[in-house]
Amino acid sequence: MSSKNHPNHLQIYRNRMRLSCKQVAHLLGHSMTSSLTRFELGRSVPSLRTALRLAAIYRVPVEFLFPRLYLNEREEIRKLEEQVSRKWQLLHKKSLTANIHVLA
């Protein structure tokens, strides 16, 4: 068991749908509720397939089920996009400067 906690809204959406752990586990194809309980408590993160199935069961986008994880990943991507953009701009500027020297 991981000591890292992965907060989510799985239990909130399960309760909104008025489903029991056993019902959701069955819909996921699991014979026991232990995996779902670990997901709901944030002790583990489901596979992509399971996360997509949970989203389908609860009828919400997967990022609604794992908002903190989604926001963290989105923030990291935005930072990387900025870095890539700055590098591209720098390379483009150098390329333009080199072309001007060739033309001169």
WOQUI-V485583 format. One record per run of one state. SS is the DSSP state (hx for helix, st for strand, lp for the rest). FROM is the first residue (numbers start at 0). TO is the last residue. If there is no record, write none. Layout:
BEGIN
<<SS	FROM	TO> <SS	FROM	TO>>
END
This chain:
BEGIN
<<lp	0	8> <hx	9	15> <lp	16	19> <hx	20	27> <lp	28	32> <hx	33	39> <lp	40	46> <hx	47	57> <lp	58	60> <hx	61	64> <lp	65	65> <hx	66	102> <lp	103	103>>
END
